[in-house]
């Protein structure tokens, strides 16, 4: 009778250890999936922000920047030669 109880206990112990290993693997997979879901959520959030923000007028912005550069050059040139207007 003692040998049967020991055998049963060892068999149950092996089953519990196997279940514990399986649960540990499942937890690792769930964590990996949650990380991936978070990554996808972050990308969707960034894409949504890009859609909702107004597009930048690249041509207009560069034209304004060029005008500011030209004005700064003219002012610098006028400072060098005080007798002449730019």
PDB file of N, CA, C and O in Angstrom:
ATOM      1  N   UNK A   1       0.814  -1.195   0.000  1.00  0.00           N
ATOM      2  CA  UNK A   1       0.000   0.000   0.000  1.00  0.00           C
ATOM      3  C   UNK A   1       0.861   1.265   0.000  1.00  0.00           C
ATOM      4  O   UNK A   1       0.522   2.242  -0.666  1.00  0.00           O
ATOM      5  N   UNK A   2       1.949   1.254   0.726  1.00  0.00           N
ATOM      6  CA  UNK A   2       2.819   2.423   0.793  1.00  0.00           C
ATOM      7  C   UNK A   2       3.437   2.693  -0.569  1.00  0.00           C
ATOM      8  O   UNK A   2       3.565   3.847  -0.979  1.00  0.00           O
ATOM      9  N   UNK A   3       3.822   1.633  -1.273  1.00  0.00           N
ATOM     10  CA  UNK A   3       4.437   1.804  -2.595  1.00  0.00           C
ATOM     11  C   UNK A   3       3.435   2.395  -3.579  1.00  0.00           C
ATOM     12  O   UNK A   3       3.793   3.222  -4.418  1.00  0.00           O
ATOM     13  N   UNK A   4       2.178   1.967  -3.475  1.00  0.00           N
ATOM     14  CA  UNK A   4       1.155   2.523  -4.366  1.00  0.00           C
ATOM     15  C   UNK A   4       0.938   4.006  -4.077  1.00  0.00           C
ATOM     16  O   UNK A   4       0.772   4.796  -5.006  1.00  0.00           O
ATOM     17  N   UNK A   5       0.938   4.391  -2.800  1.00  0.00           N
ATOM     18  CA  UNK A   5       0.766   5.800  -2.435  1.00  0.00           C
ATOM     19  C   UNK A   5       1.953   6.634  -2.916  1.00  0.00           C
ATOM     20  O   UNK A   5       1.779   7.749  -3.408  1.00  0.00           O
ATOM     21  N   UNK A   6       3.146   6.090  -2.773  1.00  0.00           N
ATOM     22  CA  UNK A   6       4.331   6.812  -3.234  1.00  0.00           C
ATOM     23  C   UNK A   6       4.310   6.980  -4.751  1.00  0.00           C
ATOM     24  O   UNK A   6       4.670   8.031  -5.282  1.00  0.00           O
ATOM     25  N   UNK A   7       3.882   5.923  -5.434  1.00  0.00           N
ATOM     26  CA  UNK A   7       3.795   5.992  -6.894  1.00  0.00           C
ATOM     27  C   UNK A   7       2.755   7.030  -7.310  1.00  0.00           C
ATOM     28  O   UNK A   7       2.991   7.822  -8.223  1.00  0.00           O
ATOM     29  N   UNK A   8       1.610   7.024  -6.641  1.00  0.00           N
ATOM     30  CA  UNK A   8       0.555   7.986  -6.952  1.00  0.00           C
ATOM     31  C   UNK A   8       1.038   9.413  -6.688  1.00  0.00           C
ATOM     32  O   UNK A   8       0.810  10.308  -7.502  1.00  0.00           O
ATOM     33  N   UNK A   9       1.696   9.620  -5.569  1.00  0.00           N
ATOM     34  CA  UNK A   9       2.217  10.945  -5.250  1.00  0.00           C
ATOM     35  C   UNK A   9       3.265  11.401  -6.263  1.00  0.00           C
ATOM     36  O   UNK A   9       3.259  12.561  -6.676  1.00  0.00           O
ATOM     37  N   UNK A  10       4.151  10.515  -6.662  1.00  0.00           N
ATOM     38  CA  UNK A  10       5.175  10.900  -7.643  1.00  0.00           C
ATOM     39  C   UNK A  10       4.542  11.201  -9.000  1.00  0.00           C
ATOM     40  O   UNK A  10       4.977  12.108  -9.710  1.00  0.00           O
ATOM     41  N   UNK A  11       3.507  10.430  -9.356  1.00  0.00           N
ATOM     42  CA  UNK A  11       2.802  10.674 -10.619  1.00  0.00           C
ATOM     43  C   UNK A  11       2.076  12.024 -10.569  1.00  0.00           C
ATOM     44  O   UNK A  11       2.120  12.791 -11.530  1.00  0.00           O
ATOM     45  N   UNK A  12       1.415  12.308  -9.453  1.00  0.00           N
ATOM     46  CA  UNK A  12       0.732  13.593  -9.297  1.00  0.00           C
ATOM     47  C   UNK A  12       1.734  14.756  -9.291  1.00  0.00           C
ATOM     48  O   UNK A  12       1.462  15.819  -9.851  1.00  0.00           O
ATOM     49  N   UNK A  13       2.876  14.548  -8.662  1.00  0.00           N
ATOM     50  CA  UNK A  13       3.917  15.585  -8.637  1.00  0.00           C
ATOM     51  C   UNK A  13       4.415  15.878 -10.049  1.00  0.00           C
ATOM     52  O   UNK A  13       4.609  17.037 -10.416  1.00  0.00           O
ATOM     53  N   UNK A  14       4.620  14.839 -10.831  1.00  0.00           N
ATOM     54  CA  UNK A  14       5.067  15.016 -12.217  1.00  0.00           C
ATOM     55  C   UNK A  14       4.018  15.775 -13.029  1.00  0.00           C
ATOM     56  O   UNK A  14       4.351  16.640 -13.840  1.00  0.00           O
ATOM     57  N   UNK A  15       2.745  15.439 -12.800  1.00  0.00           N
ATOM     58  CA  UNK A  15       1.668  16.138 -13.527  1.00  0.00           C
ATOM     59  C   UNK A  15       1.612  17.614 -13.137  1.00  0.00           C
ATOM     60  O   UNK A  15       1.458  18.478 -14.001  1.00  0.00           O
ATOM     61  N   UNK A  16       1.738  17.909 -11.837  1.00  0.00           N
ATOM     62  CA  UNK A  16       1.706  19.299 -11.384  1.00  0.00           C
ATOM     63  C   UNK A  16       2.897  20.068 -11.939  1.00  0.00           C
ATOM     64  O   UNK A  16       2.746  21.221 -12.343  1.00  0.00           O
ATOM     65  N   UNK A  17       4.065  19.462 -11.967  1.00  0.00           N
ATOM     66  CA  UNK A  17       5.243  20.130 -12.526  1.00  0.00           C
ATOM     67  C   UNK A  17       5.061  20.418 -14.011  1.00  0.00           C
ATOM     68  O   UNK A  17       5.449  21.480 -14.496  1.00  0.00           O
ATOM     69  N   UNK A  18       4.472  19.471 -14.724  1.00  0.00           N
ATOM     70  CA  UNK A  18       4.231  19.666 -16.151  1.00  0.00           C
ATOM     71  C   UNK A  18       3.213  20.791 -16.377  1.00  0.00           C
ATOM     72  O   UNK A  18       3.384  21.614 -17.277  1.00  0.00           O
ATOM     73  N   UNK A  19       2.162  20.824 -15.564  1.00  0.00           N
ATOM     74  CA  UNK A  19       1.172  21.899 -15.684  1.00  0.00           C
ATOM     75  C   UNK A  19       1.795  23.255 -15.359  1.00  0.00           C
ATOM     76  O   UNK A  19       1.493  24.254 -16.012  1.00  0.00           O
ATOM     77  N   UNK A  20       2.657  23.287 -14.356  1.00  0.00           N
ATOM     78  CA  UNK A  20       3.333  24.530 -14.004  1.00  0.00           C
ATOM     79  C   UNK A  20       4.205  25.028 -15.160  1.00  0.00           C
ATOM     80  O   UNK A  20       4.227  26.223 -15.454  1.00  0.00           O
ATOM     81  N   UNK A  21       4.915  24.120 -15.805  1.00  0.00           N
ATOM     82  CA  UNK A  21       5.749  24.486 -16.946  1.00  0.00           C
ATOM     83  C   UNK A  21       4.893  25.009 -18.095  1.00  0.00           C
ATOM     84  O   UNK A  21       5.249  25.992 -18.745  1.00  0.00           O
ATOM     85  N   UNK A  22       3.760  24.347 -18.341  1.00  0.00           N
ATOM     86  CA  UNK A  22       2.861  24.784 -19.401  1.00  0.00           C
ATOM     87  C   UNK A  22       2.299  26.179 -19.105  1.00  0.00           C
ATOM     88  O   UNK A  22       2.238  27.029 -19.993  1.00  0.00           O
ATOM     89  N   UNK A  23       1.894  26.404 -17.869  1.00  0.00           N
ATOM     90  CA  UNK A  23       1.379  27.718 -17.488  1.00  0.00           C
ATOM     91  C   UNK A  23       2.450  28.798 -17.611  1.00  0.00           C
ATOM     92  O   UNK A  23       2.156  29.914 -18.038  1.00  0.00           O
ATOM     93  N   UNK A  24       3.670  28.481 -17.248  1.00  0.00           N
ATOM     94  CA  UNK A  24       4.771  29.438 -17.379  1.00  0.00           C
ATOM     95  C   UNK A  24       4.985  29.802 -18.841  1.00  0.00           C
ATOM     96  O   UNK A  24       5.203  30.970 -19.161  1.00  0.00           O
ATOM     97  N   UNK A  25       4.926  28.820 -19.729  1.00  0.00           N
ATOM     98  CA  UNK A  25       5.069  29.087 -21.156  1.00  0.00           C
ATOM     99  C   UNK A  25       3.920  29.941 -21.675  1.00  0.00           C
ATOM    100  O   UNK A  25       4.133  30.851 -22.477  1.00  0.00           O
ATOM    101  N   UNK A  26       2.703  29.651 -21.222  1.00  0.00           N
ATOM    102  CA  UNK A  26       1.548  30.432 -21.660  1.00  0.00           C
ATOM    103  C   UNK A  26       1.644  31.878 -21.191  1.00  0.00           C
ATOM    104  O   UNK A  26       1.283  32.795 -21.928  1.00  0.00           O
ATOM    105  N   UNK A  27       2.122  32.084 -19.987  1.00  0.00           N
ATOM    106  CA  UNK A  27       2.297  33.446 -19.477  1.00  0.00           C
ATOM    107  C   UNK A  27       3.322  34.204 -20.328  1.00  0.00           C
ATOM    108  O   UNK A  27       3.132  35.381 -20.634  1.00  0.00           O
ATOM    109  N   UNK A  28       4.401  33.526 -20.704  1.00  0.00           N
ATOM    110  CA  UNK A  28       5.419  34.170 -21.542  1.00  0.00           C
ATOM    111  C   UNK A  28       4.838  34.548 -22.905  1.00  0.00           C
ATOM    112  O   UNK A  28       5.124  35.625 -23.430  1.00  0.00           O
ATOM    113  N   UNK A  29       4.028  33.665 -23.471  1.00  0.00           N
ATOM    114  CA  UNK A  29       3.407  33.951 -24.767  1.00  0.00           C
ATOM    115  C   UNK A  29       2.437  35.117 -24.639  1.00  0.00           C
ATOM    116  O   UNK A  29       2.391  35.985 -25.510  1.00  0.00           O
ATOM    117  N   UNK A  30       1.659  35.143 -23.553  1.00  0.00           N
ATOM    118  CA  UNK A  30       0.722  36.243 -23.355  1.00  0.00           C
ATOM    119  C   UNK A  30       1.447  37.573 -23.187  1.00  0.00           C
ATOM    120  O   UNK A  30       0.989  38.593 -23.701  1.00  0.00           O
ATOM    121  N   UNK A  31       2.555  37.576 -22.485  1.00  0.00           N
ATOM    122  CA  UNK A  31       3.330  38.819 -22.332  1.00  0.00           C
ATOM    123  C   UNK A  31       3.853  39.295 -23.675  1.00  0.00           C
ATOM    124  O   UNK A  31       3.815  40.488 -23.977  1.00  0.00           O
ATOM    125  N   UNK A  32       4.345  38.354 -24.489  1.00  0.00           N
ATOM    126  CA  UNK A  32       4.836  38.708 -25.817  1.00  0.00           C
ATOM    127  C   UNK A  32       3.710  39.291 -26.661  1.00  0.00           C
ATOM    128  O   UNK A  32       3.903  40.289 -27.355  1.00  0.00           O
ATOM    129  N   UNK A  33       2.536  38.672 -26.602  1.00  0.00           N
ATOM    130  CA  UNK A  33       1.395  39.184 -27.359  1.00  0.00           C
ATOM    131  C   UNK A  33       0.980  40.572 -26.878  1.00  0.00           C
ATOM    132  O   UNK A  33       0.655  41.437 -27.692  1.00  0.00           O
ATOM    133  N   UNK A  34       0.987  40.790 -25.577  1.00  0.00           N
ATOM    134  CA  UNK A  34       0.630  42.106 -25.052  1.00  0.00           C
ATOM    135  C   UNK A  34       1.630  43.171 -25.495  1.00  0.00           C
ATOM    136  O   UNK A  34       1.245  44.301 -25.795  1.00  0.00           O
ATOM    137  N   UNK A  35       2.912  42.812 -25.535  1.00  0.00           N
ATOM    138  CA  UNK A  35       3.920  43.757 -26.027  1.00  0.00           C
ATOM    139  C   UNK A  35       3.661  44.108 -27.483  1.00  0.00           C
ATOM    140  O   UNK A  35       3.781  45.266 -27.883  1.00  0.00           O
ATOM    141  N   UNK A  36       3.307  43.105 -28.269  1.00  0.00           N
ATOM    142  CA  UNK A  36       3.032  43.359 -29.685  1.00  0.00           C
ATOM    143  C   UNK A  36       1.781  44.205 -29.856  1.00  0.00           C
ATOM    144  O   UNK A  36       1.742  45.094 -30.706  1.00  0.00           O
ATOM    145  N   UNK A  37       0.755  43.933 -29.051  1.00  0.00           N
ATOM    146  CA  UNK A  37      -0.475  44.728 -29.121  1.00  0.00           C
ATOM    147  C   UNK A  37      -0.176  46.177 -28.743  1.00  0.00           C
ATOM    148  O   UNK A  37      -0.688  47.101 -29.375  1.00  0.00           O
ATOM    149  N   UNK A  38       0.650  46.379 -27.715  1.00  0.00           N
ATOM    150  CA  UNK A  38       1.035  47.742 -27.329  1.00  0.00           C
ATOM    151  C   UNK A  38       1.783  48.438 -28.461  1.00  0.00           C
ATOM    152  O   UNK A  38       1.562  49.621 -28.717  1.00  0.00           O
ATOM    153  N   UNK A  39       2.666  47.709 -29.138  1.00  0.00           N
ATOM    154  CA  UNK A  39       3.418  48.285 -30.251  1.00  0.00           C
ATOM    155  C   UNK A  39       2.478  48.699 -31.379  1.00  0.00           C
ATOM    156  O   UNK A  39       2.615  49.783 -31.945  1.00  0.00           O
ATOM    157  N   UNK A  40       1.526  47.829 -31.699  1.00  0.00           N
ATOM    158  CA  UNK A  40       0.564  48.153 -32.753  1.00  0.00           C
ATOM    159  C   UNK A  40      -0.284  49.355 -32.337  1.00  0.00           C
ATOM    160  O   UNK A  40      -0.568  50.233 -33.152  1.00  0.00           O
ATOM    161  N   UNK A  41      -0.684  49.389 -31.071  1.00  0.00           N
ATOM    162  CA  UNK A  41      -1.458  50.523 -30.582  1.00  0.00           C
ATOM    163  C   UNK A  41      -0.691  51.826 -30.688  1.00  0.00           C
ATOM    164  O   UNK A  41      -1.255  52.853 -31.067  1.00  0.00           O
ATOM    165  N   UNK A  42       0.594  51.791 -30.356  1.00  0.00           N
ATOM    166  CA  UNK A  42       1.421  52.993 -30.480  1.00  0.00           C
ATOM    167  C   UNK A  42       1.525  53.447 -31.929  1.00  0.00           C
ATOM    168  O   UNK A  42       1.444  54.641 -32.217  1.00  0.00           O
ATOM    169  N   UNK A  43       1.704  52.503 -32.832  1.00  0.00           N
ATOM    170  CA  UNK A  43       1.801  52.865 -34.253  1.00  0.00           C
ATOM    171  C   UNK A  43       0.489  53.451 -34.754  1.00  0.00           C
ATOM    172  O   UNK A  43       0.492  54.434 -35.496  1.00  0.00           O
ATOM    173  N   UNK A  44      -0.636  52.854 -34.352  1.00  0.00           N
ATOM    174  CA  UNK A  44      -1.932  53.388 -34.765  1.00  0.00           C
ATOM    175  C   UNK A  44      -2.145  54.790 -34.215  1.00  0.00           C
ATOM    176  O   UNK A  44      -2.686  55.653 -34.906  1.00  0.00           O
ATOM    177  N   UNK A  45      -1.723  55.023 -32.978  1.00  0.00           N
ATOM    178  CA  UNK A  45      -1.866  56.336 -32.377  1.00  0.00           C
ATOM    179  C   UNK A  45      -1.057  57.372 -33.160  1.00  0.00           C
ATOM    180  O   UNK A  45      -1.535  58.473 -33.432  1.00  0.00           O
ATOM    181  N   UNK A  46       0.194  56.993 -33.523  1.00  0.00           N
ATOM    182  CA  UNK A  46       1.022  57.915 -34.302  1.00  0.00           C
ATOM    183  C   UNK A  46       0.414  58.180 -35.675  1.00  0.00           C
ATOM    184  O   UNK A  46       0.423  59.313 -36.156  1.00  0.00           O
ATOM    185  N   UNK A  47      -0.116  57.124 -36.308  1.00  0.00           N
ATOM    186  CA  UNK A  47      -0.734  57.310 -37.621  1.00  0.00           C
ATOM    187  C   UNK A  47      -1.965  58.204 -37.515  1.00  0.00           C
ATOM    188  O   UNK A  47      -2.192  59.050 -38.380  1.00  0.00           O
ATOM    189  N   UNK A  48      -2.752  58.026 -36.473  1.00  0.00           N
ATOM    190  CA  UNK A  48      -3.939  58.849 -36.275  1.00  0.00           C
ATOM    191  C   UNK A  48      -3.557  60.304 -36.067  1.00  0.00           C
ATOM    192  O   UNK A  48      -4.232  61.199 -36.577  1.00  0.00           O
ATOM    193  N   UNK A  49      -2.485  60.555 -35.327  1.00  0.00           N
ATOM    194  CA  UNK A  49      -2.030  61.928 -35.114  1.00  0.00           C
ATOM    195  C   UNK A  49      -1.577  62.556 -36.425  1.00  0.00           C
ATOM    196  O   UNK A  49      -1.802  63.742 -36.663  1.00  0.00           O
ATOM    197  N   UNK A  50      -0.934  61.752 -37.276  1.00  0.00           N
ATOM    198  CA  UNK A  50      -0.499  62.288 -38.574  1.00  0.00           C
ATOM    199  C   UNK A  50      -1.702  62.667 -39.427  1.00  0.00           C
ATOM    200  O   UNK A  50      -1.676  63.669 -40.141  1.00  0.00           O
ATOM    201  N   UNK A  51      -2.755  61.860 -39.347  1.00  0.00           N
ATOM    202  CA  UNK A  51      -3.943  62.119 -40.161  1.00  0.00           C
ATOM    203  C   UNK A  51      -4.663  63.371 -39.671  1.00  0.00           C
ATOM    204  O   UNK A  51      -5.138  64.165 -40.482  1.00  0.00           O
ATOM    205  N   UNK A  52      -4.750  63.557 -38.358  1.00  0.00           N
ATOM    206  CA  UNK A  52      -5.523  64.668 -37.817  1.00  0.00           C
ATOM    207  C   UNK A  52      -4.774  65.999 -37.861  1.00  0.00           C
ATOM    208  O   UNK A  52      -5.407  67.054 -37.826  1.00  0.00           O
ATOM    209  N   UNK A  53      -3.440  65.976 -37.938  1.00  0.00           N
ATOM    210  CA  UNK A  53      -2.707  67.239 -38.014  1.00  0.00           C
ATOM    211  C   UNK A  53      -2.734  67.750 -39.450  1.00  0.00           C
ATOM    212  O   UNK A  53      -2.632  66.963 -40.391  1.00  0.00           O
ATOM    213  N   UNK A  54      -2.871  69.056 -39.623  1.00  0.00           N
ATOM    214  CA  UNK A  54      -2.915  69.588 -40.988  1.00  0.00           C
ATOM    215  C   UNK A  54      -1.569  69.416 -41.678  1.00  0.00           C
ATOM    216  O   UNK A  54      -0.522  69.521 -41.040  1.00  0.00           O
ATOM    217  N   UNK A  55      -1.597  69.154 -42.977  1.00  0.00           N
ATOM    218  CA  UNK A  55      -0.328  68.979 -43.703  1.00  0.00           C
ATOM    219  C   UNK A  55       0.440  70.295 -43.777  1.00  0.00           C
ATOM    220  O   UNK A  55      -0.141  71.380 -43.807  1.00  0.00           O
ATOM    221  N   UNK A  56       1.736  70.164 -43.805  1.00  0.00           N
ATOM    222  CA  UNK A  56       2.601  71.340 -43.870  1.00  0.00           C
ATOM    223  C   UNK A  56       2.787  71.737 -45.329  1.00  0.00           C
ATOM    224  O   UNK A  56       3.058  70.896 -46.186  1.00  0.00           O
ATOM    225  N   UNK A  57       2.638  73.012 -45.594  1.00  0.00           N
ATOM    226  CA  UNK A  57       2.841  73.536 -46.943  1.00  0.00           C
ATOM    227  C   UNK A  57       4.340  73.724 -47.160  1.00  0.00           C
ATOM    228  O   UNK A  57       4.901  74.764 -46.813  1.00  0.00           O
ATOM    229  N   UNK A  58       4.974  72.719 -47.731  1.00  0.00           N
ATOM    230  CA  UNK A  58       6.426  72.755 -47.899  1.00  0.00           C
ATOM    231  C   UNK A  58       6.855  73.884 -48.820  1.00  0.00           C
ATOM    232  O   UNK A  58       7.841  74.565 -48.538  1.00  0.00           O
ATOM    233  N   UNK A  59       6.136  74.098 -49.914  1.00  0.00           N
ATOM    234  CA  UNK A  59       6.521  75.135 -50.871  1.00  0.00           C
ATOM    235  C   UNK A  59       6.384  76.508 -50.239  1.00  0.00           C
ATOM    236  O   UNK A  59       7.271  77.350 -50.379  1.00  0.00           O
ATOM    237  N   UNK A  60       5.276  76.739 -49.543  1.00  0.00           N
ATOM    238  CA  UNK A  60       5.063  78.033 -48.894  1.00  0.00           C
ATOM    239  C   UNK A  60       6.066  78.275 -47.788  1.00  0.00           C
ATOM    240  O   UNK A  60       6.551  79.394 -47.618  1.00  0.00           O
ATOM    241  N   UNK A  61       6.381  77.235 -47.034  1.00  0.00           N
ATOM    242  CA  UNK A  61       7.337  77.378 -45.930  1.00  0.00           C
ATOM    243  C   UNK A  61       8.721  77.707 -46.463  1.00  0.00           C
ATOM    244  O   UNK A  61       9.407  78.565 -45.908  1.00  0.00           O
ATOM    245  N   UNK A  62       9.140  77.043 -47.524  1.00  0.00           N
ATOM    246  CA  UNK A  62      10.472  77.334 -48.068  1.00  0.00           C
ATOM    247  C   UNK A  62      10.515  78.724 -48.707  1.00  0.00           C
ATOM    248  O   UNK A  62      11.544  79.399 -48.671  1.00  0.00           O
ATOM    249  N   UNK A  63       9.395  79.143 -49.288  1.00  0.00           N
ATOM    250  CA  UNK A  63       9.347  80.478 -49.886  1.00  0.00           C
ATOM    251  C   UNK A  63       9.451  81.544 -48.797  1.00  0.00           C
ATOM    252  O   UNK A  63      10.175  82.526 -48.960  1.00  0.00           O
ATOM    253  N   UNK A  64       8.730  81.356 -47.686  1.00  0.00           N
ATOM    254  CA  UNK A  64       8.813  82.312 -46.577  1.00  0.00           C
ATOM    255  C   UNK A  64      10.222  82.338 -45.989  1.00  0.00           C
ATOM    256  O   UNK A  64      10.739  83.400 -45.645  1.00  0.00           O
ATOM    257  N   UNK A  65      10.840  81.156 -45.876  1.00  0.00           N
ATOM    258  CA  UNK A  65      12.205  81.098 -45.341  1.00  0.00           C
ATOM    259  C   UNK A  65      13.171  81.839 -46.267  1.00  0.00           C
ATOM    260  O   UNK A  65      14.069  82.541 -45.801  1.00  0.00           O
ATOM    261  N   UNK A  66      12.986  81.681 -47.568  1.00  0.00           N
ATOM    262  CA  UNK A  66      13.846  82.381 -48.527  1.00  0.00           C
ATOM    263  C   UNK A  66      13.649  83.893 -48.419  1.00  0.00           C
ATOM    264  O   UNK A  66      14.614  84.652 -48.502  1.00  0.00           O
ATOM    265  N   UNK A  67      12.408  84.330 -48.237  1.00  0.00           N
ATOM    266  CA  UNK A  67      12.144  85.760 -48.085  1.00  0.00           C
ATOM    267  C   UNK A  67      12.826  86.308 -46.829  1.00  0.00           C
ATOM    268  O   UNK A  67      13.407  87.393 -46.848  1.00  0.00           O
ATOM    269  N   UNK A  68      12.745  85.539 -45.737  1.00  0.00           N
ATOM    270  CA  UNK A  68      13.400  85.977 -44.500  1.00  0.00           C
ATOM    271  C   UNK A  68      14.910  86.045 -44.673  1.00  0.00           C
ATOM    272  O   UNK A  68      15.549  86.965 -44.162  1.00  0.00           O
ATOM    273  N   UNK A  69      15.485  85.087 -45.385  1.00  0.00           N
ATOM    274  CA  UNK A  69      16.930  85.105 -45.635  1.00  0.00           C
ATOM    275  C   UNK A  69      17.306  86.331 -46.457  1.00  0.00           C
ATOM    276  O   UNK A  69      18.290  87.012 -46.169  1.00  0.00           O
ATOM    277  N   UNK A  70      16.500  86.602 -47.491  1.00  0.00           N
ATOM    278  CA  UNK A  70      16.789  87.761 -48.343  1.00  0.00           C
ATOM    279  C   UNK A  70      16.692  89.056 -47.557  1.00  0.00           C
ATOM    280  O   UNK A  70      17.511  89.956 -47.738  1.00  0.00           O
ATOM    281  N   UNK A  71      15.691  89.157 -46.683  1.00  0.00           N
ATOM    282  CA  UNK A  71      15.555  90.365 -45.861  1.00  0.00           C
ATOM    283  C   UNK A  71      16.750  90.510 -44.916  1.00  0.00           C
ATOM    284  O   UNK A  71      17.280  91.606 -44.734  1.00  0.00           O
ATOM    285  N   UNK A  72      17.165  89.396 -44.321  1.00  0.00           N
ATOM    286  CA  UNK A  72      18.311  89.442 -43.409  1.00  0.00           C
ATOM    287  C   UNK A  72      19.576  89.843 -44.149  1.00  0.00           C
ATOM    288  O   UNK A  72      20.387  90.605 -43.622  1.00  0.00           O
ATOM    289  N   UNK A  73      19.754  89.338 -45.362  1.00  0.00           N
ATOM    290  CA  UNK A  73      20.915  89.719 -46.164  1.00  0.00           C
ATOM    291  C   UNK A  73      20.878  91.198 -46.503  1.00  0.00           C
ATOM    292  O   UNK A  73      21.896  91.887 -46.431  1.00  0.00           O
ATOM    293  N   UNK A  74      19.702  91.682 -46.873  1.00  0.00           N
ATOM    294  CA  UNK A  74      19.565  93.092 -47.230  1.00  0.00           C
ATOM    295  C   UNK A  74      19.864  93.979 -46.025  1.00  0.00           C
ATOM    296  O   UNK A  74      20.524  95.010 -46.152  1.00  0.00           O
ATOM    297  N   UNK A  75      19.371  93.566 -44.845  1.00  0.00           N
ATOM    298  CA  UNK A  75      19.632  94.350 -43.640  1.00  0.00           C
ATOM    299  C   UNK A  75      21.118  94.322 -43.288  1.00  0.00           C
ATOM    300  O   UNK A  75      21.691  95.343 -42.906  1.00  0.00           O
ATOM    301  N   UNK A  76      21.732  93.157 -43.417  1.00  0.00           N
ATOM    302  CA  UNK A  76      23.164  93.055 -43.126  1.00  0.00           C
ATOM    303  C   UNK A  76      23.963  93.901 -44.119  1.00  0.00           C
ATOM    304  O   UNK A  76      24.930  94.563 -43.743  1.00  0.00           O
ATOM    305  N   UNK A  77      23.559  93.875 -45.364  1.00  0.00           N
ATOM    306  CA  UNK A  77      24.232  94.659 -46.392  1.00  0.00           C
ATOM    307  C   UNK A  77      24.063  96.152 -46.117  1.00  0.00           C
ATOM    308  O   UNK A  77      24.995  96.932 -46.313  1.00  0.00           O
ATOM    309  N   UNK A  78      22.867  96.549 -45.659  1.00  0.00           N
ATOM    310  CA  UNK A  78      22.596  97.955 -45.353  1.00  0.00           C
ATOM    311  C   UNK A  78      23.424  98.405 -44.152  1.00  0.00           C
ATOM    312  O   UNK A  78      23.851  99.559 -44.095  1.00  0.00           O
ATOM    313  N   UNK A  79      23.655  97.515 -43.199  1.00  0.00           N
ATOM    314  CA  UNK A  79      24.458  97.870 -42.041  1.00  0.00           C
ATOM    315  C   UNK A  79      25.916  98.086 -42.431  1.00  0.00           C
ATOM    316  O   UNK A  79      26.600  98.936 -41.862  1.00  0.00           O
ATOM    317  N   UNK A  80      26.391  97.301 -43.415  1.00  0.00           N
ATOM    318  CA  UNK A  80      27.780  97.438 -43.851  1.00  0.00           C
ATOM    319  C   UNK A  80      27.991  98.762 -44.584  1.00  0.00           C
ATOM    320  O   UNK A  80      29.048  99.381 -44.456  1.00  0.00           O
ATOM    321  N   UNK A  81      26.998  99.194 -45.346  1.00  0.00           N
ATOM    322  CA  UNK A  81      27.103 100.419 -46.112  1.00  0.00           C
ATOM    323  C   UNK A  81      25.966 101.360 -45.672  1.00  0.00           C
ATOM    324  O   UNK A  81      24.883 101.329 -46.255  1.00  0.00           O
ATOM    325  N   UNK A  82      26.199 102.162 -44.689  1.00  0.00           N
ATOM    326  CA  UNK A  82      25.124 103.000 -44.134  1.00  0.00           C
ATOM    327  C   UNK A  82      24.619 104.076 -45.103  1.00  0.00           C
ATOM    328  O   UNK A  82      23.501 104.563 -44.935  1.00  0.00           O
ATOM    329  N   UNK A  83      25.385 104.447 -46.078  1.00  0.00           N
ATOM    330  CA  UNK A  83      24.971 105.511 -46.978  1.00  0.00           C
ATOM    331  C   UNK A  83      23.971 105.054 -48.028  1.00  0.00           C
ATOM    332  O   UNK A  83      23.262 105.886 -48.595  1.00  0.00           O
ATOM    333  N   UNK A  84      23.893 103.767 -48.302  1.00  0.00           N
ATOM    334  CA  UNK A  84      23.014 103.260 -49.353  1.00  0.00           C
ATOM    335  C   UNK A  84      21.867 102.468 -48.747  1.00  0.00           C
ATOM    336  O   UNK A  84      22.014 101.855 -47.690  1.00  0.00           O
ATOM    337  N   UNK A  85      20.717 102.486 -49.428  1.00  0.00           N
ATOM    338  CA  UNK A  85      19.572 101.684 -48.988  1.00  0.00           C
ATOM    339  C   UNK A  85      19.559 100.362 -49.748  1.00  0.00           C
ATOM    340  O   UNK A  85      19.990 100.286 -50.898  1.00  0.00           O
ATOM    341  N   UNK A  86      19.069  99.344 -49.098  1.00  0.00           N
ATOM    342  CA  UNK A  86      19.016  98.025 -49.736  1.00  0.00           C
ATOM    343  C   UNK A  86      17.808  97.887 -50.591  1.00  0.00           C
ATOM    344  O   UNK A  86      17.603  96.840 -51.205  1.00  0.00           O
TER     345      UNK A  86
END
